[in-house]
Amino acid sequence: MPKDISKDEQVGFHKGSLTTLAKEREEMLKILSIVEQLMQMHIKGLQELGIDLQKESQKSKKPIEDSLK
Protein backbone atom coordinates (compact mmCIF):
# COMPACT_ATOMS: atom_id res chain seq x y z
CA MET A 1 0.00 0.00 0.00
CA PRO A 2 1.19 3.54 -0.65
CA LYS A 3 2.94 5.27 2.25
CA ASP A 4 0.60 8.29 2.04
CA ILE A 5 -2.36 6.26 3.34
CA SER A 6 -2.83 6.53 7.08
CA LYS A 7 -2.54 3.51 9.34
CA ASP A 8 -6.25 3.76 10.22
CA GLU A 9 -7.17 3.71 6.52
CA GLN A 10 -4.94 0.69 5.95
CA VAL A 11 -6.48 -1.12 8.92
CA GLY A 12 -9.96 -0.31 7.60
CA PHE A 13 -9.03 -1.53 4.14
CA HIS A 14 -7.70 -4.86 5.44
CA LYS A 15 -10.64 -5.41 7.80
CA GLY A 16 -13.11 -4.61 5.03
CA SER A 17 -11.33 -6.98 2.68
CA LEU A 18 -11.41 -9.78 5.25
CA THR A 19 -15.10 -9.21 5.90
CA THR A 20 -15.85 -9.41 2.18
CA LEU A 21 -13.70 -12.51 1.70
CA ALA A 22 -15.31 -14.25 4.69
CA LYS A 23 -18.73 -13.66 3.13
CA GLU A 24 -17.48 -14.92 -0.23
CA ARG A 25 -16.11 -18.06 1.44
CA GLU A 26 -19.45 -18.62 3.17
CA GLU A 27 -21.27 -18.40 -0.17
CA MET A 28 -18.75 -20.73 -1.81
CA LEU A 29 -19.38 -23.31 0.93
CA LYS A 30 -23.13 -23.04 0.30
CA ILE A 31 -22.57 -23.68 -3.40
CA LEU A 32 -20.30 -26.63 -2.63
CA SER A 33 -22.94 -28.09 -0.32
CA ILE A 34 -25.60 -27.80 -3.03
CA VAL A 35 -23.32 -29.41 -5.64
CA GLU A 36 -22.54 -32.26 -3.23
CA GLN A 37 -26.26 -32.85 -2.56
CA LEU A 38 -26.99 -32.94 -6.29
CA MET A 39 -24.14 -35.35 -6.92
CA GLN A 40 -25.38 -37.65 -4.16
CA MET A 41 -28.88 -37.54 -5.67
CA HIS A 42 -27.52 -38.62 -9.06
CA ILE A 43 -25.33 -41.33 -7.51
CA LYS A 44 -28.40 -42.68 -5.72
CA GLY A 45 -30.34 -42.57 -9.01
CA LEU A 46 -27.62 -44.57 -10.75
CA GLN A 47 -27.52 -47.06 -7.89
CA GLU A 48 -31.28 -47.54 -8.21
CA LEU A 49 -30.67 -48.34 -11.88
CA GLY A 50 -28.07 -50.94 -10.95
CA ILE A 51 -24.99 -48.85 -11.71
CA ASP A 52 -22.19 -48.90 -9.13
CA LEU A 53 -19.71 -46.15 -9.95
CA GLN A 54 -17.15 -47.43 -7.44
CA LYS A 55 -17.09 -50.87 -9.05
CA GLU A 56 -16.81 -49.30 -12.49
CA SER A 57 -13.88 -47.14 -11.42
CA GLN A 58 -12.15 -50.12 -9.78
CA LYS A 59 -12.52 -52.16 -12.98
CA SER A 60 -10.99 -49.44 -15.11
CA LYS A 61 -8.56 -48.31 -12.39
CA LYS A 62 -9.52 -44.74 -13.18
CA PRO A 63 -11.06 -42.07 -10.95
CA ILE A 64 -14.85 -42.24 -10.60
CA GLU A 65 -15.13 -39.02 -12.59
CA ASP A 66 -13.66 -40.79 -15.62
CA SER A 67 -16.37 -43.47 -15.39
CA LEU A 68 -18.97 -40.80 -16.04
CA LYS A 69 -17.71 -39.96 -19.53
DSSP file (Angstrom, degrees, kcal/mol; ACC not computed):
  #  RESIDUE AA STRUCTURE BP1 BP2  ACC     N-H-->O    O-->H-N    N-H-->O    O-->H-N    TCO  KAPPA ALPHA  PHI   PSI    X-CA   Y-CA   Z-CA
    1    1 A M              0   0    0      0, 0.0     9,-0.0     0, 0.0     0, 0.0   0.000 360.0 360.0 360.0 147.9    0.0    0.0    0.0
    2    2 A P    >   -     0   0    0      0, 0.0     3,-1.3     0, 0.0     0, 0.0  -0.272 360.0-127.0 -61.1 147.8    1.2    3.5   -0.6
    3    3 A K  T 3  S+     0   0    0      1,-0.2     0, 0.0     0, 0.0     0, 0.0   0.712 102.8  70.1 -68.4 -21.1    2.9    5.3    2.2
    4    4 A D  T 3  S+     0   0    0      2,-0.1     2,-0.4     0, 0.0    -1,-0.2   0.504  78.1  94.0 -80.4  -1.4    0.6    8.3    2.0
    5    5 A I  S <  S-     0   0    0     -3,-1.3     5,-0.0     1,-0.1     0, 0.0  -0.770  82.5-117.4 -90.6 133.4   -2.4    6.3    3.3
    6    6 A S     >  -     0   0    0     -2,-0.4     4,-2.2     1,-0.1     5,-0.2  -0.199  19.0-114.1 -68.1 160.6   -2.8    6.5    7.1
    7    7 A K  H  > S+     0   0    0      1,-0.2     4,-2.9     2,-0.2     5,-0.2   0.903 117.7  53.9 -60.8 -42.0   -2.5    3.5    9.3
    8    8 A D  H  > S+     0   0    0      1,-0.2     4,-2.5     2,-0.2    -1,-0.2   0.892 108.7  48.9 -61.2 -39.4   -6.2    3.8   10.2
    9    9 A E  H  > S+     0   0    0      2,-0.2     4,-2.5     1,-0.2    -1,-0.2   0.896 111.8  49.1 -66.7 -39.4   -7.2    3.7    6.5
   10   10 A Q  H  X S+     0   0    0     -4,-2.2     4,-2.5     2,-0.2    -2,-0.2   0.919 111.1  49.2 -65.3 -43.1   -4.9    0.7    6.0
   11   11 A V  H  X S+     0   0    0     -4,-2.9     4,-2.7     1,-0.2     5,-0.2   0.931 112.4  48.7 -60.9 -45.2   -6.5   -1.1    8.9
   12   12 A G  H  X S+     0   0    0     -4,-2.5     4,-2.6     1,-0.2     5,-0.2   0.898 110.4  51.4 -60.9 -41.6  -10.0   -0.3    7.6
   13   13 A F  H  X S+     0   0    0     -4,-2.5     4,-2.4     2,-0.2    -2,-0.2   0.937 112.9  44.2 -61.0 -48.0   -9.0   -1.5    4.1
   14   14 A H  H  X S+     0   0    0     -4,-2.5     4,-2.4     2,-0.2    -2,-0.2   0.904 114.6  48.6 -66.8 -41.4   -7.7   -4.9    5.4
   15   15 A K  H  X S+     0   0    0     -4,-2.7     4,-2.3    -5,-0.2    -1,-0.2   0.920 112.5  48.9 -64.5 -42.6  -10.6   -5.4    7.8
   16   16 A G  H  X S+     0   0    0     -4,-2.6     4,-2.4    -5,-0.2    -2,-0.2   0.909 110.9  50.5 -62.4 -41.6  -13.1   -4.6    5.0
   17   17 A S  H  X S+     0   0    0     -4,-2.4     4,-2.7    -5,-0.2    -2,-0.2   0.922 110.6  48.9 -62.4 -44.0  -11.3   -7.0    2.7
   18   18 A L  H  X S+     0   0    0     -4,-2.4     4,-2.4     2,-0.2    -1,-0.2   0.889 110.1  51.7 -64.1 -38.9  -11.4   -9.8    5.2
   19   19 A T  H  X S+     0   0    0     -4,-2.3     4,-1.9     2,-0.2    -1,-0.2   0.933 112.3  46.0 -62.0 -45.6  -15.1   -9.2    5.9
   20   20 A T  H  X S+     0   0    0     -4,-2.4     4,-2.3     1,-0.2    -2,-0.2   0.922 113.6  48.4 -63.3 -44.9  -15.8   -9.4    2.2
   21   21 A L  H  X S+     0   0    0     -4,-2.7     4,-2.6     1,-0.2    -1,-0.2   0.865 108.2  54.3 -66.1 -35.9  -13.7  -12.5    1.7
   22   22 A A  H  X S+     0   0    0     -4,-2.4     4,-2.1     2,-0.2    -1,-0.2   0.903 110.2  47.1 -63.9 -40.0  -15.3  -14.2    4.7
   23   23 A K  H  X S+     0   0    0     -4,-1.9     4,-2.2     2,-0.2    -2,-0.2   0.899 111.5  50.9 -67.5 -39.7  -18.7  -13.7    3.1
   24   24 A E  H  X S+     0   0    0     -4,-2.3     4,-2.4     2,-0.2    -2,-0.2   0.908 109.9  50.1 -62.1 -42.0  -17.5  -14.9   -0.2
   25   25 A R  H  X S+     0   0    0     -4,-2.6     4,-2.3     2,-0.2    -1,-0.2   0.903 108.7  52.7 -63.1 -41.0  -16.1  -18.1    1.4
   26   26 A E  H  X S+     0   0    0     -4,-2.1     4,-1.6     1,-0.2    -1,-0.2   0.910 110.9  46.6 -60.9 -43.3  -19.5  -18.6    3.2
   27   27 A E  H  X S+     0   0    0     -4,-2.2     4,-2.3     2,-0.2    -1,-0.2   0.889 109.8  53.7 -66.8 -39.0  -21.3  -18.4   -0.2
   28   28 A M  H  X S+     0   0    0     -4,-2.4     4,-2.6     1,-0.2    -2,-0.2   0.901 107.3  51.4 -62.1 -40.5  -18.8  -20.7   -1.8
   29   29 A L  H  X S+     0   0    0     -4,-2.3     4,-2.2     2,-0.2    -1,-0.2   0.868 108.1  52.3 -65.1 -35.6  -19.4  -23.3    0.9
   30   30 A K  H  X S+     0   0    0     -4,-1.6     4,-2.2     2,-0.2    -2,-0.2   0.931 110.6  47.5 -63.6 -44.7  -23.1  -23.0    0.3
   31   31 A I  H  X S+     0   0    0     -4,-2.3     4,-2.6     1,-0.2    -2,-0.2   0.927 111.2  50.9 -62.0 -44.6  -22.6  -23.7   -3.4
   32   32 A L  H  X S+     0   0    0     -4,-2.6     4,-2.6     1,-0.2    -1,-0.2   0.900 109.0  51.6 -59.7 -41.4  -20.3  -26.6   -2.6
   33   33 A S  H  X S+     0   0    0     -4,-2.2     4,-2.3     2,-0.2    -1,-0.2   0.908 110.6  48.0 -62.4 -42.5  -22.9  -28.1   -0.3
   34   34 A I  H  X S+     0   0    0     -4,-2.2     4,-2.4     2,-0.2    -2,-0.2   0.924 111.8  49.4 -64.7 -44.6  -25.6  -27.8   -3.0
   35   35 A V  H  X S+     0   0    0     -4,-2.6     4,-2.5     1,-0.2    -2,-0.2   0.916 110.9  50.5 -60.6 -43.7  -23.3  -29.4   -5.6
   36   36 A E  H  X S+     0   0    0     -4,-2.6     4,-2.5     1,-0.2    -1,-0.2   0.910 109.9  50.1 -61.8 -42.8  -22.5  -32.3   -3.2
   37   37 A Q  H  X S+     0   0    0     -4,-2.3     4,-2.1     1,-0.2    -1,-0.2   0.913 111.7  48.3 -61.8 -42.7  -26.3  -32.8   -2.6
   38   38 A L  H  X S+     0   0    0     -4,-2.4     4,-2.1     2,-0.2    -2,-0.2   0.901 110.9  50.5 -65.4 -40.3  -27.0  -32.9   -6.3
   39   39 A M  H  X S+     0   0    0     -4,-2.5     4,-2.6     1,-0.2    -2,-0.2   0.926 110.0  49.9 -63.0 -43.5  -24.1  -35.4   -6.9
   40   40 A Q  H  X S+     0   0    0     -4,-2.5     4,-2.5     1,-0.2    -1,-0.2   0.884 108.4  53.7 -62.0 -38.2  -25.4  -37.6   -4.2
   41   41 A M  H  X S+     0   0    0     -4,-2.1     4,-2.1     1,-0.2    -1,-0.2   0.915 111.5  44.9 -62.0 -43.1  -28.9  -37.5   -5.7
   42   42 A H  H  X S+     0   0    0     -4,-2.1     4,-2.4     2,-0.2    -2,-0.2   0.872 111.3  52.6 -71.3 -36.5  -27.5  -38.6   -9.1
   43   43 A I  H  X S+     0   0    0     -4,-2.6     4,-2.5     2,-0.2    -2,-0.2   0.926 110.4  48.6 -61.2 -44.5  -25.3  -41.3   -7.5
   44   44 A K  H  X S+     0   0    0     -4,-2.5     4,-2.4     1,-0.2    -2,-0.2   0.907 109.8  52.6 -61.9 -41.9  -28.4  -42.7   -5.7
   45   45 A G  H  X S+     0   0    0     -4,-2.1     4,-0.9     1,-0.2    -2,-0.2   0.906 110.5  47.1 -60.7 -42.0  -30.3  -42.6   -9.0
   46   46 A L  H  <>S+     0   0    0     -4,-2.4     5,-2.9     1,-0.2     3,-0.4   0.899 110.2  52.8 -66.4 -39.7  -27.6  -44.6  -10.8
   47   47 A Q  H ><5S+     0   0    0     -4,-2.5     3,-1.7     1,-0.2    -2,-0.2   0.902 105.5  54.2 -62.2 -39.9  -27.5  -47.1   -7.9
   48   48 A E  H 3<5S+     0   0    0     -4,-2.4    -1,-0.2     1,-0.3    -2,-0.2   0.772 107.3  52.2 -64.5 -24.3  -31.3  -47.5   -8.2
   49   49 A L  T 3<5S-     0   0    0     -4,-0.9    -1,-0.3    -3,-0.4    -2,-0.2   0.347 126.8-102.0 -91.9   5.3  -30.7  -48.3  -11.9
   50   50 A G  T < 5S+     0   0    0     -3,-1.7     2,-0.5     1,-0.3    -3,-0.2   0.617  78.5 134.7  88.4  12.9  -28.1  -50.9  -10.9
   51   51 A I      < -     0   0    0     -5,-2.9     2,-0.7    -6,-0.1    -1,-0.3  -0.855  35.0-168.1 -99.9 125.2  -25.0  -48.8  -11.7
   52   52 A D     >  -     0   0    0     -2,-0.5     4,-2.2     1,-0.2     5,-0.2  -0.910   3.1-169.5-113.3 103.3  -22.2  -48.9   -9.1
   53   53 A L  H  > S+     0   0    0     -2,-0.7     4,-2.4     1,-0.2     5,-0.2   0.842  85.4  56.1 -63.0 -34.7  -19.7  -46.2  -10.0
   54   54 A Q  H  > S+     0   0    0      2,-0.2     4,-2.1     1,-0.2    -1,-0.2   0.932 108.7  46.6 -64.7 -43.9  -17.2  -47.4   -7.4
   55   55 A K  H  > S+     0   0    0      1,-0.2     4,-2.3     2,-0.2    -2,-0.2   0.913 112.3  51.4 -62.6 -41.9  -17.1  -50.9   -9.1
   56   56 A E  H  X S+     0   0    0     -4,-2.2     4,-1.9     1,-0.2    -1,-0.2   0.899 111.1  47.0 -62.4 -40.4  -16.8  -49.3  -12.5
   57   57 A S  H  X>S+     0   0    0     -4,-2.4     5,-1.3     1,-0.2     4,-1.1   0.843 111.2  51.9 -72.3 -31.3  -13.9  -47.1  -11.4
   58   58 A Q  H  <5S+     0   0    0     -4,-2.1    -2,-0.2     2,-0.2    -1,-0.2   0.889 108.7  51.4 -69.6 -38.4  -12.2  -50.1   -9.8
   59   59 A K  H  <5S+     0   0    0     -4,-2.3    -2,-0.2     1,-0.2    -1,-0.2   0.922 119.6  34.5 -61.8 -44.8  -12.5  -52.2  -13.0
   60   60 A S  H  <5S-     0   0    0     -4,-1.9    -1,-0.2    -5,-0.2    -2,-0.2   0.566 100.7-134.4 -88.9  -8.5  -11.0  -49.4  -15.1
   61   61 A K  T  <5 +     0   0    0     -4,-1.1    -3,-0.2     1,-0.2    -4,-0.1   0.834  67.0 120.3  55.4  35.2   -8.6  -48.3  -12.4
   62   62 A K  S   <S-     0   0    0     -5,-1.3    -1,-0.2    -6,-0.2    -2,-0.2  -0.847  74.9 -83.1-121.0 159.5   -9.5  -44.7  -13.2
   63   63 A P    >>  -     0   0    0      0, 0.0     3,-1.4     0, 0.0     4,-0.8  -0.243  43.0-111.0 -58.0 152.0  -11.1  -42.1  -11.0
   64   64 A I  H >> S+     0   0    0      1,-0.3     3,-1.2     2,-0.2     4,-0.6   0.866 117.1  64.1 -52.9 -38.9  -14.9  -42.2  -10.6
   65   65 A E  H >4 S+     0   0    0      1,-0.3     3,-0.9     2,-0.2     4,-0.3   0.842  97.9  54.9 -57.6 -33.7  -15.1  -39.0  -12.6
   66   66 A D  H X4 S+     0   0    0     -3,-1.4     3,-0.9     1,-0.2    -1,-0.3   0.760  98.5  62.9 -71.6 -23.3  -13.7  -40.8  -15.6
   67   67 A S  H << S+     0   0    0     -3,-1.2    -1,-0.2    -4,-0.8    -2,-0.2   0.651  94.4  63.4 -73.4 -13.9  -16.4  -43.5  -15.4
   68   68 A L  T <<        0   0    0     -3,-0.9    -1,-0.2    -4,-0.6    -2,-0.2   0.644 360.0 360.0 -84.4 -15.2  -19.0  -40.8  -16.0
   69   69 A K    <         0   0    0     -3,-0.9    -1,-0.2    -4,-0.3    -2,-0.1   0.468 360.0 360.0 -82.0 360.0  -17.7  -40.0  -19.5
